[in-house]
């Protein structure tokens, strides 16, 4: 019984640690900088509400 409780506690700890690390890993979605992609026209992909130079 003690081993089962220890295994459940370890699984819960691992799940919580995984969620914490996923929240602070620094990987976030960023908009594409179309000026850095070859063969693309910047004005062609401009989104409304954004100003591009």
PDB file of N, CA, C and O in Angstrom:
ATOM      1  N   UNK A   1       0.824  -1.194   0.000  1.00  0.00           N
ATOM      2  CA  UNK A   1       0.000   0.000   0.000  1.00  0.00           C
ATOM      3  C   UNK A   1       0.873   1.265   0.000  1.00  0.00           C
ATOM      4  O   UNK A   1       0.563   2.259  -0.657  1.00  0.00           O
ATOM      5  N   UNK A   2       1.965   1.192   0.754  1.00  0.00           N
ATOM      6  CA  UNK A   2       2.864   2.348   0.810  1.00  0.00           C
ATOM      7  C   UNK A   2       3.475   2.616  -0.568  1.00  0.00           C
ATOM      8  O   UNK A   2       3.625   3.767  -0.978  1.00  0.00           O
ATOM      9  N   UNK A   3       3.822   1.546  -1.272  1.00  0.00           N
ATOM     10  CA  UNK A   3       4.390   1.721  -2.612  1.00  0.00           C
ATOM     11  C   UNK A   3       3.374   2.363  -3.563  1.00  0.00           C
ATOM     12  O   UNK A   3       3.749   3.193  -4.391  1.00  0.00           O
ATOM     13  N   UNK A   4       2.112   1.994  -3.457  1.00  0.00           N
ATOM     14  CA  UNK A   4       1.071   2.581  -4.296  1.00  0.00           C
ATOM     15  C   UNK A   4       0.905   4.069  -4.004  1.00  0.00           C
ATOM     16  O   UNK A   4       0.779   4.875  -4.925  1.00  0.00           O
ATOM     17  N   UNK A   5       0.905   4.423  -2.750  1.00  0.00           N
ATOM     18  CA  UNK A   5       0.798   5.840  -2.367  1.00  0.00           C
ATOM     19  C   UNK A   5       2.015   6.614  -2.859  1.00  0.00           C
ATOM     20  O   UNK A   5       1.876   7.734  -3.351  1.00  0.00           O
ATOM     21  N   UNK A   6       3.202   6.032  -2.734  1.00  0.00           N
ATOM     22  CA  UNK A   6       4.413   6.700  -3.198  1.00  0.00           C
ATOM     23  C   UNK A   6       4.392   6.860  -4.717  1.00  0.00           C
ATOM     24  O   UNK A   6       4.815   7.893  -5.236  1.00  0.00           O
ATOM     25  N   UNK A   7       3.909   5.856  -5.426  1.00  0.00           N
ATOM     26  CA  UNK A   7       3.832   5.940  -6.880  1.00  0.00           C
ATOM     27  C   UNK A   7       2.826   7.005  -7.321  1.00  0.00           C
ATOM     28  O   UNK A   7       3.091   7.754  -8.262  1.00  0.00           O
ATOM     29  N   UNK A   8       1.696   7.075  -6.662  1.00  0.00           N
ATOM     30  CA  UNK A   8       0.692   8.113  -6.987  1.00  0.00           C
ATOM     31  C   UNK A   8       1.250   9.498  -6.682  1.00  0.00           C
ATOM     32  O   UNK A   8       1.059  10.428  -7.465  1.00  0.00           O
ATOM     33  N   UNK A   9       1.940   9.644  -5.548  1.00  0.00           N
ATOM     34  CA  UNK A   9       2.533  10.939  -5.191  1.00  0.00           C
ATOM     35  C   UNK A   9       3.587  11.347  -6.218  1.00  0.00           C
ATOM     36  O   UNK A   9       3.672  12.517  -6.589  1.00  0.00           O
ATOM     37  N   UNK A  10       4.376  10.401  -6.671  1.00  0.00           N
ATOM     38  CA  UNK A  10       5.390  10.699  -7.681  1.00  0.00           C
ATOM     39  C   UNK A  10       4.753  11.101  -9.006  1.00  0.00           C
ATOM     40  O   UNK A  10       5.237  12.014  -9.673  1.00  0.00           O
ATOM     41  N   UNK A  11       3.680  10.433  -9.388  1.00  0.00           N
ATOM     42  CA  UNK A  11       2.988  10.768 -10.630  1.00  0.00           C
ATOM     43  C   UNK A  11       2.372  12.161 -10.561  1.00  0.00           C
ATOM     44  O   UNK A  11       2.444  12.917 -11.530  1.00  0.00           O
ATOM     45  N   UNK A  12       1.771  12.505  -9.432  1.00  0.00           N
ATOM     46  CA  UNK A  12       1.178  13.837  -9.255  1.00  0.00           C
ATOM     47  C   UNK A  12       2.278  14.896  -9.299  1.00  0.00           C
ATOM     48  O   UNK A  12       2.122  15.930  -9.950  1.00  0.00           O
ATOM     49  N   UNK A  13       3.384  14.641  -8.609  1.00  0.00           N
ATOM     50  CA  UNK A  13       4.496  15.592  -8.604  1.00  0.00           C
ATOM     51  C   UNK A  13       5.042  15.795 -10.013  1.00  0.00           C
ATOM     52  O   UNK A  13       5.333  16.924 -10.408  1.00  0.00           O
ATOM     53  N   UNK A  14       5.183  14.719 -10.767  1.00  0.00           N
ATOM     54  CA  UNK A  14       5.696  14.819 -12.134  1.00  0.00           C
ATOM     55  C   UNK A  14       4.744  15.604 -13.028  1.00  0.00           C
ATOM     56  O   UNK A  14       5.191  16.399 -13.856  1.00  0.00           O
ATOM     57  N   UNK A  15       3.444  15.395 -12.874  1.00  0.00           N
ATOM     58  CA  UNK A  15       2.466  16.125 -13.687  1.00  0.00           C
ATOM     59  C   UNK A  15       2.505  17.615 -13.371  1.00  0.00           C
ATOM     60  O   UNK A  15       2.473  18.444 -14.280  1.00  0.00           O
ATOM     61  N   UNK A  16       2.573  17.955 -12.100  1.00  0.00           N
ATOM     62  CA  UNK A  16       2.625  19.368 -11.701  1.00  0.00           C
ATOM     63  C   UNK A  16       3.925  20.004 -12.179  1.00  0.00           C
ATOM     64  O   UNK A  16       3.909  21.128 -12.681  1.00  0.00           O
ATOM     65  N   UNK A  17       5.042  19.312 -12.033  1.00  0.00           N
ATOM     66  CA  UNK A  17       6.335  19.851 -12.483  1.00  0.00           C
ATOM     67  C   UNK A  17       6.341  20.059 -13.992  1.00  0.00           C
ATOM     68  O   UNK A  17       6.904  21.038 -14.482  1.00  0.00           O
ATOM     69  N   UNK A  18       5.718  19.147 -14.728  1.00  0.00           N
ATOM     70  CA  UNK A  18       5.640  19.300 -16.180  1.00  0.00           C
ATOM     71  C   UNK A  18       4.838  20.529 -16.552  1.00  0.00           C
ATOM     72  O   UNK A  18       5.257  21.297 -17.419  1.00  0.00           O
ATOM     73  N   UNK A  19       3.702  20.734 -15.923  1.00  0.00           N
ATOM     74  CA  UNK A  19       2.885  21.915 -16.209  1.00  0.00           C
ATOM     75  C   UNK A  19       3.613  23.208 -15.867  1.00  0.00           C
ATOM     76  O   UNK A  19       3.523  24.188 -16.607  1.00  0.00           O
ATOM     77  N   UNK A  20       4.329  23.215 -14.759  1.00  0.00           N
ATOM     78  CA  UNK A  20       5.083  24.419 -14.370  1.00  0.00           C
ATOM     79  C   UNK A  20       6.164  24.724 -15.398  1.00  0.00           C
ATOM     80  O   UNK A  20       6.332  25.878 -15.793  1.00  0.00           O
ATOM     81  N   UNK A  21       6.887  23.722 -15.827  1.00  0.00           N
ATOM     82  CA  UNK A  21       7.960  23.939 -16.815  1.00  0.00           C
ATOM     83  C   UNK A  21       7.409  24.353 -18.176  1.00  0.00           C
ATOM     84  O   UNK A  21       8.020  25.168 -18.866  1.00  0.00           O
ATOM     85  N   UNK A  22       6.281  23.811 -18.563  1.00  0.00           N
ATOM     86  CA  UNK A  22       5.683  24.228 -19.829  1.00  0.00           C
ATOM     87  C   UNK A  22       5.229  25.679 -19.791  1.00  0.00           C
ATOM     88  O   UNK A  22       5.257  26.358 -20.817  1.00  0.00           O
ATOM     89  N   UNK A  23       4.819  26.158 -18.647  1.00  0.00           N
ATOM     90  CA  UNK A  23       4.384  27.556 -18.524  1.00  0.00           C
ATOM     91  C   UNK A  23       5.552  28.531 -18.589  1.00  0.00           C
ATOM     92  O   UNK A  23       5.388  29.657 -19.059  1.00  0.00           O
ATOM     93  N   UNK A  24       6.721  28.118 -18.128  1.00  0.00           N
ATOM     94  CA  UNK A  24       7.841  29.071 -18.074  1.00  0.00           C
ATOM     95  C   UNK A  24       9.000  28.716 -18.999  1.00  0.00           C
ATOM     96  O   UNK A  24      10.129  29.145 -18.759  1.00  0.00           O
ATOM     97  N   UNK A  25       8.744  27.942 -20.048  1.00  0.00           N
ATOM     98  CA  UNK A  25       9.833  27.545 -20.943  1.00  0.00           C
ATOM     99  C   UNK A  25      10.257  28.644 -21.907  1.00  0.00           C
ATOM    100  O   UNK A  25      11.316  28.539 -22.525  1.00  0.00           O
ATOM    101  N   UNK A  26       9.452  29.700 -22.049  1.00  0.00           N
ATOM    102  CA  UNK A  26       9.848  30.821 -22.895  1.00  0.00           C
ATOM    103  C   UNK A  26       9.442  30.691 -24.345  1.00  0.00           C
ATOM    104  O   UNK A  26       9.667  31.614 -25.127  1.00  0.00           O
ATOM    105  N   UNK A  27       8.855  29.584 -24.724  1.00  0.00           N
ATOM    106  CA  UNK A  27       8.434  29.409 -26.115  1.00  0.00           C
ATOM    107  C   UNK A  27       7.054  30.018 -26.281  1.00  0.00           C
ATOM    108  O   UNK A  27       6.092  29.548 -25.673  1.00  0.00           O
ATOM    109  N   UNK A  28       6.948  31.041 -27.082  1.00  0.00           N
ATOM    110  CA  UNK A  28       5.666  31.707 -27.322  1.00  0.00           C
ATOM    111  C   UNK A  28       5.474  31.880 -28.819  1.00  0.00           C
ATOM    112  O   UNK A  28       6.447  31.947 -29.570  1.00  0.00           O
ATOM    113  N   UNK A  29       4.237  31.952 -29.248  1.00  0.00           N
ATOM    114  CA  UNK A  29       3.951  32.219 -30.655  1.00  0.00           C
ATOM    115  C   UNK A  29       4.325  33.654 -30.969  1.00  0.00           C
ATOM    116  O   UNK A  29       3.981  34.573 -30.225  1.00  0.00           O
ATOM    117  N   UNK A  30       5.031  33.842 -32.074  1.00  0.00           N
ATOM    118  CA  UNK A  30       5.400  35.179 -32.516  1.00  0.00           C
ATOM    119  C   UNK A  30       4.935  35.352 -33.954  1.00  0.00           C
ATOM    120  O   UNK A  30       4.949  34.402 -34.736  1.00  0.00           O
ATOM    121  N   UNK A  31       4.525  36.564 -34.299  1.00  0.00           N
ATOM    122  CA  UNK A  31       4.088  36.792 -35.679  1.00  0.00           C
ATOM    123  C   UNK A  31       5.255  36.653 -36.657  1.00  0.00           C
ATOM    124  O   UNK A  31       6.403  36.943 -36.323  1.00  0.00           O
ATOM    125  N   UNK A  32       4.941  36.212 -37.848  1.00  0.00           N
ATOM    126  CA  UNK A  32       5.964  36.019 -38.879  1.00  0.00           C
ATOM    127  C   UNK A  32       6.431  37.362 -39.411  1.00  0.00           C
ATOM    128  O   UNK A  32       5.616  38.228 -39.730  1.00  0.00           O
ATOM    129  N   UNK A  33       7.736  37.533 -39.506  1.00  0.00           N
ATOM    130  CA  UNK A  33       8.321  38.722 -40.109  1.00  0.00           C
ATOM    131  C   UNK A  33       8.496  38.434 -41.594  1.00  0.00           C
ATOM    132  O   UNK A  33       9.493  37.840 -42.004  1.00  0.00           O
ATOM    133  N   UNK A  34       7.526  38.856 -42.396  1.00  0.00           N
ATOM    134  CA  UNK A  34       7.504  38.530 -43.819  1.00  0.00           C
ATOM    135  C   UNK A  34       8.671  39.129 -44.575  1.00  0.00           C
ATOM    136  O   UNK A  34       9.009  38.648 -45.657  1.00  0.00           O
ATOM    137  N   UNK A  35       9.301  40.171 -44.033  1.00  0.00           N
ATOM    138  CA  UNK A  35      10.433  40.779 -44.732  1.00  0.00           C
ATOM    139  C   UNK A  35      11.663  39.868 -44.710  1.00  0.00           C
ATOM    140  O   UNK A  35      12.582  40.066 -45.505  1.00  0.00           O
ATOM    141  N   UNK A  36      11.698  38.888 -43.826  1.00  0.00           N
ATOM    142  CA  UNK A  36      12.842  37.983 -43.733  1.00  0.00           C
ATOM    143  C   UNK A  36      12.670  36.725 -44.570  1.00  0.00           C
ATOM    144  O   UNK A  36      13.595  35.919 -44.667  1.00  0.00           O
ATOM    145  N   UNK A  37      11.507  36.546 -45.174  1.00  0.00           N
ATOM    146  CA  UNK A  37      11.246  35.367 -45.984  1.00  0.00           C
ATOM    147  C   UNK A  37      11.462  35.717 -47.445  1.00  0.00           C
ATOM    148  O   UNK A  37      10.872  36.665 -47.963  1.00  0.00           O
ATOM    149  N   UNK A  38      12.305  34.949 -48.098  1.00  0.00           N
ATOM    150  CA  UNK A  38      12.677  35.224 -49.476  1.00  0.00           C
ATOM    151  C   UNK A  38      11.497  34.965 -50.418  1.00  0.00           C
ATOM    152  O   UNK A  38      10.762  33.990 -50.264  1.00  0.00           O
ATOM    153  N   UNK A  39      11.337  35.859 -51.393  1.00  0.00           N
ATOM    154  CA  UNK A  39      10.312  35.671 -52.413  1.00  0.00           C
ATOM    155  C   UNK A  39       8.926  36.106 -51.994  1.00  0.00           C
ATOM    156  O   UNK A  39       7.951  35.758 -52.660  1.00  0.00           O
ATOM    157  N   UNK A  40       8.807  36.846 -50.927  1.00  0.00           N
ATOM    158  CA  UNK A  40       7.497  37.310 -50.456  1.00  0.00           C
ATOM    159  C   UNK A  40       7.448  38.829 -50.506  1.00  0.00           C
ATOM    160  O   UNK A  40       8.442  39.508 -50.245  1.00  0.00           O
ATOM    161  N   UNK A  41       6.284  39.345 -50.843  1.00  0.00           N
ATOM    162  CA  UNK A  41       6.068  40.780 -50.832  1.00  0.00           C
ATOM    163  C   UNK A  41       5.480  41.154 -49.474  1.00  0.00           C
ATOM    164  O   UNK A  41       4.468  40.591 -49.054  1.00  0.00           O
ATOM    165  N   UNK A  42       6.115  42.102 -48.790  1.00  0.00           N
ATOM    166  CA  UNK A  42       5.675  42.477 -47.453  1.00  0.00           C
ATOM    167  C   UNK A  42       4.253  43.032 -47.480  1.00  0.00           C
ATOM    168  O   UNK A  42       3.452  42.707 -46.603  1.00  0.00           O
ATOM    169  N   UNK A  43       3.932  43.849 -48.453  1.00  0.00           N
ATOM    170  CA  UNK A  43       2.609  44.458 -48.523  1.00  0.00           C
ATOM    171  C   UNK A  43       1.517  43.427 -48.810  1.00  0.00           C
ATOM    172  O   UNK A  43       0.359  43.629 -48.447  1.00  0.00           O
ATOM    173  N   UNK A  44       1.875  42.356 -49.442  1.00  0.00           N
ATOM    174  CA  UNK A  44       0.898  41.327 -49.790  1.00  0.00           C
ATOM    175  C   UNK A  44       0.358  40.623 -48.549  1.00  0.00           C
ATOM    176  O   UNK A  44      -0.786  40.171 -48.548  1.00  0.00           O
ATOM    177  N   UNK A  45       1.157  40.526 -47.504  1.00  0.00           N
ATOM    178  CA  UNK A  45       0.779  39.784 -46.321  1.00  0.00           C
ATOM    179  C   UNK A  45       0.490  40.692 -45.122  1.00  0.00           C
ATOM    180  O   UNK A  45       0.451  40.220 -43.986  1.00  0.00           O
ATOM    181  N   UNK A  46       0.291  41.966 -45.361  1.00  0.00           N
ATOM    182  CA  UNK A  46       0.029  42.882 -44.263  1.00  0.00           C
ATOM    183  C   UNK A  46      -1.322  42.584 -43.641  1.00  0.00           C
ATOM    184  O   UNK A  46      -2.309  42.384 -44.349  1.00  0.00           O
ATOM    185  N   UNK A  47      -1.364  42.555 -42.325  1.00  0.00           N
ATOM    186  CA  UNK A  47      -2.607  42.315 -41.606  1.00  0.00           C
ATOM    187  C   UNK A  47      -3.234  43.662 -41.276  1.00  0.00           C
ATOM    188  O   UNK A  47      -2.532  44.657 -41.094  1.00  0.00           O
ATOM    189  N   UNK A  48      -4.548  43.684 -41.202  1.00  0.00           N
ATOM    190  CA  UNK A  48      -5.215  44.930 -40.842  1.00  0.00           C
ATOM    191  C   UNK A  48      -4.894  45.245 -39.376  1.00  0.00           C
ATOM    192  O   UNK A  48      -4.822  44.346 -38.539  1.00  0.00           O
ATOM    193  N   UNK A  49      -4.709  46.497 -39.089  1.00  0.00           N
ATOM    194  CA  UNK A  49      -4.399  46.926 -37.741  1.00  0.00           C
ATOM    195  C   UNK A  49      -2.920  46.958 -37.440  1.00  0.00           C
ATOM    196  O   UNK A  49      -2.524  47.371 -36.350  1.00  0.00           O
ATOM    197  N   UNK A  50      -2.086  46.529 -38.383  1.00  0.00           N
ATOM    198  CA  UNK A  50      -0.646  46.555 -38.188  1.00  0.00           C
ATOM    199  C   UNK A  50      -0.043  47.482 -39.234  1.00  0.00           C
ATOM    200  O   UNK A  50      -0.508  47.550 -40.371  1.00  0.00           O
ATOM    201  N   UNK A  51       0.992  48.186 -38.830  1.00  0.00           N
ATOM    202  CA  UNK A  51       1.675  49.039 -39.790  1.00  0.00           C
ATOM    203  C   UNK A  51       3.021  48.410 -40.128  1.00  0.00           C
ATOM    204  O   UNK A  51       3.793  48.048 -39.239  1.00  0.00           O
ATOM    205  N   UNK A  52       3.289  48.288 -41.413  1.00  0.00           N
ATOM    206  CA  UNK A  52       4.538  47.723 -41.881  1.00  0.00           C
ATOM    207  C   UNK A  52       5.312  48.788 -42.642  1.00  0.00           C
ATOM    208  O   UNK A  52       4.726  49.610 -43.346  1.00  0.00           O
ATOM    209  N   UNK A  53       6.609  48.767 -42.498  1.00  0.00           N
ATOM    210  CA  UNK A  53       7.450  49.736 -43.192  1.00  0.00           C
ATOM    211  C   UNK A  53       8.128  49.084 -44.347  1.00  0.00           C
ATOM    212  O   UNK A  53       8.887  49.736 -45.065  1.00  0.00           O
TER     213      UNK A  53
END
